[in-house]
């Protein structure tokens, strides 16, 4: 650490303050406002009625489970596919694996609306797949719009690149020598995977899971455009409530999403701190 | 005779089982991720695309002329780029000094500061925007440029702090000390030693801020209307109201800058650099 005098302390404060003030102003203050508002009734008195409504109203409950279900399926699907893809990219030297490793990142750079639009032109009833099937005398309608399947498909489209990237970086950090030495003493592929590769990359898998969970449980654009009218994902439901000027209920929906996301944020923090302790004892 | 090429067994035989499997992975990957984009690319250059043609009946630039003749769409393109440039510049100015401090100094509450950016990400953006909207109404920022800029700054903030912090951390302190020892001042040291070495992380973070701002739609929809209609805001209308061929043109215009940036920055954009944006330093 660089030695601190009062001068450097002032300098530190000056460099840090703009970002901190901005973060407080545009993240923390709105968050606290929303939190307070969620415990109010329509006229500003303390009340639990917003939460009571969300946990008893039939439609709201359906929306809640629908949101959690889609998010869990998205996380599980994206992580499974990405892990397999990352393993392949890490341990294969073939030309095809090199091609994939140069092109797999692109979806991360495609604006959400553009990707959704492009997918719609392929899978909608008059889209490419339908037209192609007509050439062969069928009338195939994928039925991937305005239901959960479509949302999950789009979520996978957006998140596989991200999760693969995180896991590829983790697997790249595992030296070949570790794997070779394990294989040398006669360990099989599966044993090597579960005893070496998986434990060494599990932390990064959790990082990927955290971010996929967070961005999908509150996702708005995808379910807004290609989701069904009912049940609705919480992001869309939240905006509905907001545009119907039920600000308190919108606030409660926000806090509920935040509560779910916080669980994954805390898991993230926990694994992150544990790593630091391990580093300390390692020294 | 030629039909037998359609028989997968023949391919398995020719390529070997493993190669064939790899080939299937590549094909599935390309069809799922690149298929829709290529299809959209094709639509953008279709003058006539009527049912049930798989390929357009006529190619040309008709819909480009149509889109570029819509004054609202053209002004949204200019506006989007202006806002994205200002957002990136502001974000650099605000976040880079903070990232440097967070990378170099240990102080009480440092972890909390880092974690608070993650928590900001855990809170649904729409919830924050909605609440910001209420504050903006009160202080008159609704439908103004500063209001839109604040929304755009929020979107990229975590990455703009975390990624440069990790980039600064990977610059060996000894390098900086060596420069100081031979008489370079702190500012000179920063610009000639630290910055060049941390540059990839900072460049990639700026790129994501720029791209994020170009693609931001939820917040702008809530805070910017009716004065600030950026490209993605217009895109909602285009999806609903325009023919697929015109929509494809507009979507392609939205996509081009991102692909261009990815191409220009390909040297820096690797999983190692990118994944640092998601680790609390």
Interface residues (C-beta under 8 A of the other chain):
Chain A: X1 X2 X4 X8 X12 X14 X15 X16 X18 X19 X20 X22 X23 X26 X27 X28 X29 X30 X31 X33 X34 X37 X85 X88 X92 X94 X96 X97 X99 X100 X103 X104 X105 X106 X107 X108 X109 X110 X111 X112 X113 X114 X115 X117 X118 X119 X120 X121 X122 X126 X128 X131 X132 X134 X135 X157 X161 X165 X166 X168 X169 X170 X172 X204 X207 X208 X211 X214 X217 X218 X220 X221 X225 X234 X235 X238 X239 X242 X247 X250 X251 X253 X254 X255 X257 X258 X261 X262 X264 X265 X268 X269 X272
Chain B: X19 X22 X23 X25 X26 X29 X30 X32 X33 X34 X35 X36 X37 X39 X40 X43 X51 X52 X53 X54 X93 X94 X95 X97 X98 X100 X101 X102 X104 X105 X106 X107 X113 X115 X116 X117 X118 X119 X120 X121 X122 X123 X124 X125 X126 X127 X128 X130 X131 X132 X134 X135 X150 X153 X154 X157 X161 X173 X211 X214 X215 X217 X218 X232 X235 X236 X239 X244 X247 X248 X251 X252 X254 X255 X258 X259 X261 X262 X269 X271 X272 X274 X275 X278 X279 X280
